[in-house]
Structure formats: structure tokens, C-alpha cells
Amino acid sequence: MISGVTGNLGKAVARKFKEEGDKVFGVSHSDPPSTIDLDGFFRINLTHANETSLAWEEIFKLMERVDVLVSTVGGFASGTVAGLKEEDISTMFSLNFFSTVNFVTPAFRKMISQKAGRIFVMGAKAGISAEARKAAVAYGLSKAALFNFAESLNLEGEKHGVVTSVVVPSIIDTPQNRESMPGADYTTWVSPDQIAAVIFYHASEEARLLRQPVIKAYGNV
């Protein structure tokens, strides 16, 4: 199950798992991607907790189990501490933290009951240190909260075979990022396909011994 499946990273993750023969279901607030043959698609606004919870009830009627959950939803905004406003924090936490919590928690309970599962949430360098988030404070704080959320998931899931990974990419090579940073060296960025391959590996049997992983997909940055 992949959230943000209409985005650049979400589509790459969906393609990778489909190519490997898995059943792939996607979630987004917009139309499903026409280029990927999903096994199921659900239109949900993940920032709304009640809507997401009710949607999961319907999803669980169609799916006996959830083996892998990938949360790619989120948003970005720049801004320093001096210019910080309450609405900035509220927006970033809604897009990055609460949307992830709303999406992950019902599936986490399902994985606990089935005694197995892999969860992937999207972190960021800005969530690791004050230096890294000095130009995007509200964004960085919302991402920092996800690291702590993942720690709590791993604490509760460790005896049930449920592992949560935080994926921390550097700049992702997307058309939107190229447009916003036209003078950058794109060769140092990481592609959505590269990140998707890393996620697939960490969801595989070969990586089953890993616990509490923070996956820093920094590329050459």
C-alpha cells in the first residue's frame, strides 16, 4: 500500500513493486496514475483522520493482509525561525506528520495482528539537525516528529515482526525540483527510481534482520 501514489516517488515505488510481481494498492487525494496498473486505488485526504480511518475499514474488507506500507505524502515550505508563524507549523505538520500518522496507524495495528510487516515513512535531512533545517524550520520540525513516531512504532512492533524504516533522501531529481533549482548539479541528486529500489530491498526477505533502520539515501550530495 502506497500513499502519494500519484507523485513522482509514489509512482516509482508502485512501478518497482509491480515489476517484482507484488500486488500494489495506492492512495491519493487526486486521480490515479494512468501509467501504472494498480491492483486497487483509493481517493483519500490523509490529513483528515476520520476520513482516513473510515477508508481503511473499507480497504481491509478487500485486503486480507498488508505486508508493506510506504508513505510518500508530504509538502515543503521554506522559512526561518524569525519569520515563523503558527499557520506555517500547522500546515507542515498537517501535510507531513499527521497525514503520515493517519495513514500508518491503522495498517500498523493490522500488521501487529498478522505478526509481520514493513513500514516506510519519508524523513528529511531537515528533520535530523537544526543546521539542516535553518532555512525551512517548520518543515524540518514536522519531519523531526516523524523520526520520533518511527521510534515509537518500532518499540511497539519489535516483538511482532513489524519494522518501520525512515527513508532520508537528499534532493530528489524531479521535474519540479529541476524547475525550482535551474542552476543545480542534477548529477548529485537521487532519482525516485533509486529510492524505490532501496525501499524494495529493505522490504525484502534479505533485509528481514534489520531493525529500526534510518536509510540515508544521499547519493553524491
LODREN-913635 format. One record per residue: x, y, z of N, C-alpha, C in turn. Coordinates in pm, whole numbers, plus 32768, in hexadecimal, padded with zeros to 4 digits. Example, Ala and Ser with C-alpha at 12.3 -4.5 7.8 and 13.67 -1.06 7.14 Angstrom:
2
85277DC7830C84CE7E3E830C85287EB6830C
85057F1F82C485577F9682CA850A80038313
***
This chain:
221
80557F8A80008000800080008058807C8000
803E80D67FA28093814C7F91803D81C97F95
806082267FEC801C82A77FEB806A83077F92
8025836D7F61806783C87F03808C83847E82
803B83247E58805E82D17DE58058831E7D61
802083967D61801E83E87CE8809984427CDE
80EB84477D46816384997D4381D884527D02
8244849A7CEF82BA84607CAB82F083E77CF5
830383F27D77833983827DC482D383127DD2
825883357DED81F082CF7DFC81E0827A7D81
81E382B97D0C81D9826D7C8E825282137C7A
82C782437C9E834081F27C8F833B81777CE9
830C818A7D64830081197DC1829980B57D8D
822A80E77D5E81C1808F7D2881F5803E7CB1
823D80807C57827480397BE282D37FCB7C0E
832A7FE97C6E838E7F877C99834C7F0B7CD2
82EC7F1C7D2A82AC7EA77D6782587E5B7D02
82187EA27CA381CD7E5D7C3A822A7E0B7BE1
829D7E457BBE82FE7DFE7B6B832F7D7E7BAF
83327D7F7C3283617D0A7C7D82F17CA77C9A
82797CC37C67820C7C647C7281B27C727CEB
81BC7CE07D3281687CF37DA980E17D327D84
80807D1E7DDB80017D667DCF80157DEF7E0C
7FF07E567DC2800A7EDF7DEE7F877F2F7DF0
7F6F7F6B7E627EFC7FC27E757F2E804F7E93
7EE480B37E637F11813B7E747EA981967EAF
7ED781FF7EF17E8282647F2E7EAF82ED7F00
7E5083447EE07E6F83CF7EBF7DEF84207ECC
7E0084A47ED47D8B84FC7ED67D6385257E49
7DB584FE7DE47D9985227D597D8184A47D06
7D7584B37C827D5784437C297DC883DC7C2A
7DA8835B7C167E0F82F37C157E6C83047B9F
7EEA82D87BAC7F4982E37B3D7F2282887ACA
7F1982BF7A527EED827079DE7F5A821579AA
7FD7822B79D3804881DE799D8067816079EE
8020814B7A5B803C80D77AB07FBB80887AC6
7FC280057AB07F4E7FAE7AC17F437F827B52
7F0B7FDA7BA57EFC7FBB7C327E937F4E7C46
7EA27F017CB07E3E7E9B7CD27DC87ED97D1D
7DD97F527D4A7D6E7F997D8C7D9780287DA7
7D3780847DA37D5581117DBC7CE7814B7E13
7D1281A17E727CB481DD7ED07CD182727EDA
7C6B82C27EC57C7983537ECF7C5C837D7F5F
7CC183AD7FA37CB483D3802F7D048452804A
7CCA84AB80997D16851D80CC7D5084F38152
7DCF84D281537E0E849781C97E2084FA823B
7E0C857B82227E1585DB828F7D9985D682E8
7D31859182B97CB6858383077CB584FA834A
7CC484F883CC7CD2847A84157C5784218408
7BE1845984187B67840784157B5083CD838A
7B65841F83227B5683EF82997BB6837C827C
7C32838A82AB7C96832282947C7382A382DE
7C4682B0835A7C21823B83AA7BAD81EE836A
7B498235833C7AD681F582FB7B0081B28277
7B5B81F2822F7B8C81B781B27BD5813581CC
7C28813282367C6F80B682567C0D80458278
7B9E806482B67B3B7FFC82D47B0B7FBB8254
7AF7800B81EB7ACC7FD4816B7B3E7F8A8126
7BB67FBF81327C2A7F7F80F47C427EF4812F
7C357EE981B27C4E7E6881F37BE77DFE81CB
7B767E2881967B147DC881637B447D8A80E0
7B9E7DD0809D7BD27DA1801B7C5A7D5F8025
7CA37D7A80937D2B7D4780A27D367CF38120
7D627C7681117D717C2081857DE67C4B81DD
7E4D7C86819F7EC27CAE81EA7F087D2281A3
7F5B7D6781ED7FAE7DD281B5803E7DB081DB
808F7D8E817981197D66819381797DDD8195
81617E3C813B81BA7EAF813081667F2D8122
81887F92817181458013816B81AF807F8153
819980D080EC81F8813A80CB81AE81BF80CA
81D6821981238197829D812B81F0830380E8
81C5833980768215839B802F81D484258030
816784358079812284B680798174852080C2
815B859D80A181A0860880E781A186898098
81DC86EE80D481E687708094825F87B980CA
82828827808882FA887280B082DB890780B2
8318894C8111831389DE811683928A108158
83CB8A78812284428AB3815D841A8B1B81C6
847B8B448216845F8BA9827B84B88B9782F4
84E88C07832B853F8C0483A084EE8C128420
85318C05849184F08C15851384B88CA28521
85058D0584F684DC8D90850684588DAF84BF
84408D68845283C68D82840583588D1C841C
836A8CC98481830E8C59849882858C8984C7
821D8C4E848D81948C6C84B3814D8BE984D8
80E68BF78529809E8B80855880678B3084E2
80348B76847C7FFA8B2E840B80638AE183BC
80E18B1283BE814D8AC9837B81618A4183BC
81688A408440817B89C38489810389678476
808C89A1847E80118952846F800B890E83E6
802C8959837F8027892282F7808C88B382E3
810788C9830F816F886482FD815287E6834E
812287F683C78101878084188089873683DD
802B877E83A57FB8873D83657FE386EB82ED
803787268296806186E2821C80C686738234
812286888292818F862782A3817B85C78317
814F85F98387814485A383FE80BC8561840B
805285B184147FCF8576842E7F9D852083BA
7FBB8547833F7F9284F382CE7FD5846A82D6
805384678302809B83E88311806383968384
804C83D683F48014839084687F8B83578447
7F3883A584067EB2837683E27EB682FE8385
7F1582FF83287F21829382C77F5F82168303
7FC482298355801281B883887FCD816C83F8
7F8E81B284557F5F817384D07EFE80FF84BC
7E97810B84687E3E809884547E87801F8419
7EE3803883BB7F2F7FC983807F8E7F8C83E6
7FC57FDE843D801D7FAB84A77FD17F498501
7F587F6C85277F077F1085797EEE7E8D852E
7ED57E9684AB7EC17E1F84597F3F7DC98458
7FB17E08844880307DBF8445804E7D7E84CB
802C7DC08538803D7D8585BD7FED7D0385C7
7F737D0685957F1D7C8F859E7F4E7C1F8545
7F8D7C4184D47FBE7BD98478804F7BB28495
808C7BF784F981137BD6852981807BEB84BF
816B7C4B846881D07C68840281AA7CE683B7
82107D2E838981F57DA38337826C7E00832F
82737E4D82C482DC7EB182B0829A7F36828F
82C27F9D82D9828D802382C782FF808182A1
82E680D982408349813B8216830C81C68219
834B82208263831F82AB8266839083038232
836B837681FC83CE83CD81BE840084368220
8480842B824384C0848F8295850084F9823C
855B8545827585A585AB822A861E85D4827C
86848606823786F9863A827F86CF86A682E1
866C86F482BB863D8762831185FF87308392
85DE86B0839785A786778411861186448470
86908646844586FC860D84948743867584E9
875486EF84B587A087538500876B87E084E7
878688398549875F88C5853B87A8890784C8
882688E184B38874891A8446883488FA83BF
8805887F83B087CA88558331874288948317
86FC88C08380867688F9836C867189908383
86E589D3838986E68A6183AB869B8AB78345
86908A8982C986488AD4826385BB8A9D824C
85968A358295851089F8828784E989BD830E
84D38A15836F84C389EA83FA8443899A840F
83D189CE83E38353898783F9835488FF83B4
838888FB833B8395887C82F383EE881B8340
8461884C836C84BF87F683B3848687C08435
843D8813847E840187E684FB8399877984E3
834C8787847782E887208459832A869D8433
839C86A583F083E5862C83CC842B85F08446
845C864484A0849A8612851B843685C1856C
83B985EC856C835285A385B4833D8517857B
8355850784F98344848484BB83AF842184EA
842784528504848F83FA853A846383C385C2
842A8418861483FC83ED86988384838F868C
832D83AA862D82BB8351861582EC82C685ED
835082C2859583888241856A83C681F685DF
8407823C8639844081FB86AF83D381BA8703
836281FE871282F381C6875F82B7814C8719
82AB81548695827980E1864982D58069865A
83578080865583B58012866383B57FD886F0
83A1802D8754839B7FFC87DD83247F9E87EF
82B07FC687BB82397F7387C982387EFC876A
827C7F0B86F982767EA2869582E27E3A869E
83497E4F86F283BF7DF986F183A27D688713
83407D4E876783207CC4878C82BA7C84872F
82907CD086C982287C9E866F82567C9885DE
82D77CAA85C9830B7CA0854182E97D1684E9
82CA7D88852582A87E0184D8831A7E6584E4
83547E8B847483C87EE4847283A77F628422
83C67FD4845D83B18054841A8437809283F5
844680B7837784BE80F9834584A0818A8326
850181E0834384F9826C83188557827E82A2
852182A48231857082BA81B88592834F81B1
8613836D81AA864083F981AC868A84168129
8645844980C5868A8469804786CC84F2804E
872D85077FF8875C858F7FE186F985CE7F7F
872386257F2986C6865F7EC7869E85F37E63
861D85E47E4E85EB85817DF085E285C07D65
861285787D02861585AB7C79858A859F7C3A
853D86097C4784B886107C0D84AE868A7BB3
844E868C7B56843D87037B01842487827B53
83D987747BC083BB87E87C13843A88217C55
849087C87C87850B87F67CC7856C88337C61
857087FA7BEA85C688347B82859788BF7B5B
851488D07B5684DE89537B3284FB89BB7B9D
84F589927C1B850B89F17C88859E8A0C7CA2
85F689B27C72868689C47C8586D089B07C01
86BD8A0B7BA286F289F67B1B878A89F37B11
87D28A2B7B7188638A2C7B6888A789BE7BB6
885A89617BEC889288F87C4188D5888A7BEE
892A883D7C31896A87C97BF38912874F7C09
88C2872E7BA5886286C37BB288A386397BC4
8920862C7B9C896385AA7BA5897B85807C36
897285DE7C92898785BC7D1F890485967D64
889585A67D20881385897D5C87F484F37D50
878F84C87D998762843C7D9186DD84377D47
86CD83D07CF6865283C57CA685E783797CF5
856983917CD484FE83437D12851082AD7D00
854182847C8A855681F57C7185C181BA7CCD
862A82087CE9869281D87D45865A81C67DD2
860B82257DFE85CF821B7E84856F81A57E89
852281937E1F84C381237E19850D809E7E25
858080927DE485CF80167DEA86027FFD7E77
862A80677EBC8659805B7F4685E7802E7FA1
857380687F8E84FE80407FDF84DB7FAE7FC5
84DD7F877F4784BC7EFC7F26851C7E9C7F6B
859D7EBC7F6785FE7E657FAA85E17E5A803F
85C87EC9807F85B17EC78110852C7E848135
84D67E7080D3845A7E2780EC84687D9380CC
84DC7D6B809984F07CE2806B851B7C8480DA
851B7C0580BC85467BA0811C85D87BB28143
862A7BE180E586B87BF5810086D17C5A816F
86747CB7818286857D2081E686347D088264
86027C91827685A57C7782E585E67C83836E
866B7C7C837786AF7C8583F986C47D158426
86AE7D7683CE86C37E0183F386597E318454
86837E8584B186277EBD851486417F538522
85D67FA0852F85DC803085448632807984DD
86278055845D8681809183FA865E812183D7
86C5817383CC86BC81F88390870E81F18311
86CC81FC829F870C81E6821E872E826C81DF
87AD829081E487D9831181AE88008301811B
87A0832180C687B58315803587E7839B8000
886283BC801F88988440800088D984497F77
88F683DA7F37893883E07EB689C3841F7EC2
89E2847D7E6C8A6684BE7E6D8A6685457EB1
89FA85677EF589F285EA7F378A4385E77FB9
***
